[in-house]
């Protein structure tokens, strides 16, 4: 299978909901990816970014980061998300790891 790209929305075997790839393309070439789930019935918030107007609608749960070995699972690409959404979601994920001075 071909490597996935940051912003791709995937259906992964063994996971009941679609996921969004948040890891960068260089990392994804390893056959692994870091993903966040996309769910419909959640409360919007700073770590729940809404996707709308595409094939997949719902909220990307940025605090639910998962490491997935795509080389060991069946997966299919549903679509890709817009650049603006990728940036918002990347900012939310990275923001969890920023060093904040107290």
C-alpha positions as CSV (number, residue, x, y, z in Angstrom):
1,X,0.0,0.0,0.0
2,X,1.1,3.5,-0.6
3,X,2.1,5.8,2.3
4,X,-0.6,8.1,3.6
5,X,-0.2,11.8,3.9
6,X,-0.9,14.2,6.7
7,X,-4.6,15.2,6.6
8,X,-5.8,11.9,5.0
9,X,-9.0,10.5,6.5
10,X,-8.8,6.8,6.8
11,X,-10.9,3.7,7.6
12,X,-8.6,1.4,9.5
13,X,-9.4,-2.3,10.2
14,X,-10.3,-2.9,13.8
15,X,-11.3,0.8,14.4
16,X,-15.0,1.5,14.3
17,X,-14.7,5.2,13.3
18,X,-12.7,7.1,10.7
19,X,-9.4,8.7,11.7
20,X,-7.4,11.6,10.5
21,X,-3.6,11.3,10.0
22,X,-1.8,14.0,12.0
23,X,1.8,12.8,11.6
24,X,3.9,14.3,8.9
25,X,4.6,12.6,5.5
26,X,8.2,11.7,6.3
27,X,7.1,9.7,9.4
28,X,4.2,8.1,7.5
29,X,6.5,6.6,4.9
30,X,7.6,4.2,7.7
31,X,4.2,2.4,7.3
32,X,3.1,3.8,10.6
33,X,1.0,6.9,11.4
34,X,-0.2,8.9,14.3
35,X,-4.0,9.5,14.0
36,X,-6.9,11.1,15.8
37,X,-10.4,9.7,15.8
38,X,-13.3,11.5,14.2
39,X,-16.6,11.1,16.1
40,X,-20.0,12.8,15.5
41,X,-21.6,13.1,18.9
42,X,-19.2,15.0,21.0
43,X,-19.1,18.5,22.5
44,X,-17.1,21.1,20.6
45,X,-14.1,22.4,22.4
46,X,-10.5,23.6,21.9
47,X,-9.3,20.0,21.3
48,X,-12.4,18.9,19.4
49,X,-12.1,20.4,15.9
50,X,-15.2,20.2,13.6
51,X,-14.9,18.8,10.1
52,X,-17.9,19.6,7.9
53,X,-18.9,19.8,4.3
54,X,-16.9,16.8,3.2
55,X,-17.3,13.0,2.9
56,X,-16.6,12.7,6.6
57,X,-18.3,15.0,9.1
58,X,-17.7,15.1,12.9
59,X,-15.1,16.2,15.4
60,X,-11.5,15.3,15.3
61,X,-10.6,14.5,19.0
62,X,-7.1,15.9,19.1
63,X,-6.4,14.6,22.7
64,X,-7.1,11.0,21.6
65,X,-3.8,10.6,19.7
66,X,-3.1,7.0,18.6
67,X,-0.1,5.3,17.0
68,X,-1.2,2.9,14.3
69,X,0.9,0.4,12.4
70,X,-0.7,0.6,9.0
71,X,1.7,-2.0,7.5
72,X,0.0,-4.5,9.9
73,X,-3.6,-3.4,9.3
74,X,-5.9,-3.1,6.4
75,X,-6.8,0.5,5.7
76,X,-8.4,2.6,3.0
77,X,-8.3,6.3,2.3
78,X,-11.7,8.0,2.4
79,X,-10.6,11.4,1.4
80,X,-8.3,14.3,2.5
81,X,-9.2,17.3,4.5
82,X,-8.6,20.9,3.7
83,X,-5.3,22.6,4.5
84,X,-7.0,25.0,6.9
85,X,-8.4,22.1,8.9
86,X,-5.0,20.3,8.9
87,X,-3.3,23.4,10.4
88,X,-6.0,23.9,13.1
89,X,-5.8,20.2,14.1
90,X,-2.0,20.2,14.0
91,X,-1.9,23.3,16.2
92,X,-4.3,21.7,18.7
93,X,-2.2,18.5,18.9
94,X,1.1,20.3,19.2
95,X,-0.4,22.7,21.7
96,X,-0.8,19.8,24.1
97,X,3.0,19.4,24.1
98,X,4.1,23.0,24.3
99,X,6.1,24.0,27.3
100,X,4.1,26.5,29.2
101,X,5.8,28.8,31.7
102,X,3.8,29.1,34.9
